[in-house]
Amino acid sequence: MKTTDYFRESVLVRRPYLKMEWIEAVLRNPVRTEVQPNGRTRYWGFIEELGKYLRVVVEADGETVHNAFPDRGFEP
């Protein structure tokens, strides 16, 4: 899986509990997707282990992960 420097050096440092398998699961089977004005795409998926929805943001190329975090405000 391709990731940005920001994801590797900032996101994973601040959220060491994130598992790449969770990110892959959200990207494979999102409950919602949304394209941002800057071309990035947001994906949401429920992670049983977390008990929350995980938002994964992918670069405009459609494959490079830029951010991921539990989205407390998400409503399916």
Secondary structure, DSSP 8 states (H G I E B T S, - for coil): --B-HHIIIIIHHH-TT--HHHHHHHHHS-SEEEE-TTS-EEEEEEETTTTEEEEEEE-TTSS-EEEEEE-TT---
